């Protein structure tokens, strides 16, 4: 099971994302360029990606994603 919003993976038996509060799906949708905040380097091999932050905290990830989305900054 996966969250279609934050893309977190859950064990069987869970039905809702603990962080986003949205229903989980069995399979994530295919990534597409142009979706807000979603980027696949396979679609643009010339993209200049720069690591700026790394964390294992799901809370930090959601905060950083919301800040990047608000500024319409592409991220991976």
Short mmCIF file of the C-alpha atoms (twelve columns), coordinates in Angstrom:
data_MODEL
# 
_entry.id   MODEL 
# 
loop_
_atom_site.group_PDB 
_atom_site.id 
_atom_site.type_symbol 
_atom_site.label_atom_id 
_atom_site.label_alt_id 
_atom_site.label_comp_id 
_atom_site.label_asym_id 
_atom_site.label_seq_id 
_atom_site.Cartn_x 
_atom_site.Cartn_y 
_atom_site.Cartn_z 
_atom_site.pdbx_PDB_model_num 
ATOM 1  C CA . UNK A 1  0.000  0.000  0.000   1 
ATOM 2  C CA . UNK A 2  1.233  3.479  -0.880  1 
ATOM 3  C CA . UNK A 3  0.239  7.059  -0.159  1 
ATOM 4  C CA . UNK A 4  -0.503 8.787  -3.479  1 
ATOM 5  C CA . UNK A 5  0.416  12.144 -1.924  1 
ATOM 6  C CA . UNK A 6  3.757  11.622 -0.113  1 
ATOM 7  C CA . UNK A 7  4.475  8.257  -1.797  1 
ATOM 8  C CA . UNK A 8  5.229  6.519  1.532   1 
ATOM 9  C CA . UNK A 9  4.944  2.729  1.590   1 
ATOM 10 C CA . UNK A 10 2.791  0.995  4.225   1 
ATOM 11 C CA . UNK A 11 2.460  -2.573 5.439   1 
ATOM 12 C CA . UNK A 12 -0.714 -4.511 4.563   1 
ATOM 13 C CA . UNK A 13 -3.646 -3.658 6.800   1 
ATOM 14 C CA . UNK A 14 -3.198 0.112  6.698   1 
ATOM 15 C CA . UNK A 15 -5.814 2.072  4.765   1 
ATOM 16 C CA . UNK A 16 -4.877 5.727  5.374   1 
ATOM 17 C CA . UNK A 17 -1.605 7.691  5.348   1 
ATOM 18 C CA . UNK A 18 -0.636 8.677  8.890   1 
ATOM 19 C CA . UNK A 19 0.988  11.904 7.643   1 
ATOM 20 C CA . UNK A 20 -1.369 13.040 4.872   1 
ATOM 21 C CA . UNK A 21 -4.677 11.525 5.993   1 
ATOM 22 C CA . UNK A 22 -5.505 10.319 2.460   1 
ATOM 23 C CA . UNK A 23 -6.598 6.797  1.469   1 
ATOM 24 C CA . UNK A 24 -3.773 4.478  0.420   1 
ATOM 25 C CA . UNK A 25 -3.585 2.907  -3.042  1 
ATOM 26 C CA . UNK A 26 -2.233 -0.488 -4.087  1 
ATOM 27 C CA . UNK A 27 0.024  0.971  -6.775  1 
ATOM 28 C CA . UNK A 28 1.550  4.424  -7.233  1 
ATOM 29 C CA . UNK A 29 0.599  6.326  -10.381 1 
ATOM 30 C CA . UNK A 30 3.271  6.776  -13.052 1 
ATOM 31 C CA . UNK A 31 5.381  9.915  -12.475 1 
ATOM 32 C CA . UNK A 32 4.870  12.645 -15.047 1 
ATOM 33 C CA . UNK A 33 6.692  15.885 -15.689 1 
ATOM 34 C CA . UNK A 34 4.530  18.863 -14.866 1 
ATOM 35 C CA . UNK A 35 2.882  17.416 -11.766 1 
ATOM 36 C CA . UNK A 36 3.419  19.986 -9.027  1 
ATOM 37 C CA . UNK A 37 6.434  19.016 -6.972  1 
ATOM 38 C CA . UNK A 38 7.025  15.769 -8.834  1 
ATOM 39 C CA . UNK A 39 10.059 15.225 -10.999 1 
ATOM 40 C CA . UNK A 40 11.628 12.215 -12.615 1 
ATOM 41 C CA . UNK A 41 15.224 12.611 -13.825 1 
ATOM 42 C CA . UNK A 42 14.521 9.892  -16.407 1 
ATOM 43 C CA . UNK A 43 12.263 12.366 -18.189 1 
ATOM 44 C CA . UNK A 44 14.883 15.139 -18.314 1 
ATOM 45 C CA . UNK A 45 18.421 13.748 -18.277 1 
ATOM 46 C CA . UNK A 46 19.888 17.263 -18.651 1 
ATOM 47 C CA . UNK A 47 18.375 18.463 -15.383 1 
ATOM 48 C CA . UNK A 48 20.827 19.969 -12.925 1 
ATOM 49 C CA . UNK A 49 19.873 18.415 -9.596  1 
ATOM 50 C CA . UNK A 50 21.653 19.636 -6.484  1 
ATOM 51 C CA . UNK A 51 21.312 17.913 -3.095  1 
ATOM 52 C CA . UNK A 52 20.298 20.473 -0.494  1 
ATOM 53 C CA . UNK A 53 18.802 18.412 2.319   1 
ATOM 54 C CA . UNK A 54 18.674 14.796 3.438   1 
ATOM 55 C CA . UNK A 55 16.608 13.290 6.249   1 
ATOM 56 C CA . UNK A 56 14.844 10.123 7.346   1 
ATOM 57 C CA . UNK A 57 12.205 12.041 9.325   1 
ATOM 58 C CA . UNK A 58 8.819  11.925 7.597   1 
ATOM 59 C CA . UNK A 59 7.849  15.110 9.441   1 
ATOM 60 C CA . UNK A 60 10.848 16.968 8.016   1 
ATOM 61 C CA . UNK A 61 10.104 15.604 4.547   1 
ATOM 62 C CA . UNK A 62 6.518  16.908 4.645   1 
ATOM 63 C CA . UNK A 63 7.665  20.333 5.864   1 
ATOM 64 C CA . UNK A 64 10.342 20.676 3.191   1 
ATOM 65 C CA . UNK A 65 7.944  19.440 0.477   1 
ATOM 66 C CA . UNK A 66 5.325  22.012 1.480   1 
ATOM 67 C CA . UNK A 67 7.901  24.812 1.361   1 
ATOM 68 C CA . UNK A 68 9.176  23.717 -2.066  1 
ATOM 69 C CA . UNK A 69 5.620  23.325 -3.404  1 
ATOM 70 C CA . UNK A 70 4.681  26.800 -2.158  1 
ATOM 71 C CA . UNK A 71 7.560  28.280 -4.143  1 
ATOM 72 C CA . UNK A 72 6.949  25.958 -7.136  1 
ATOM 73 C CA . UNK A 73 10.469 24.557 -6.875  1 
ATOM 74 C CA . UNK A 74 11.041 21.244 -8.636  1 
ATOM 75 C CA . UNK A 75 12.415 18.571 -6.342  1 
ATOM 76 C CA . UNK A 76 13.183 14.877 -6.193  1 
# 
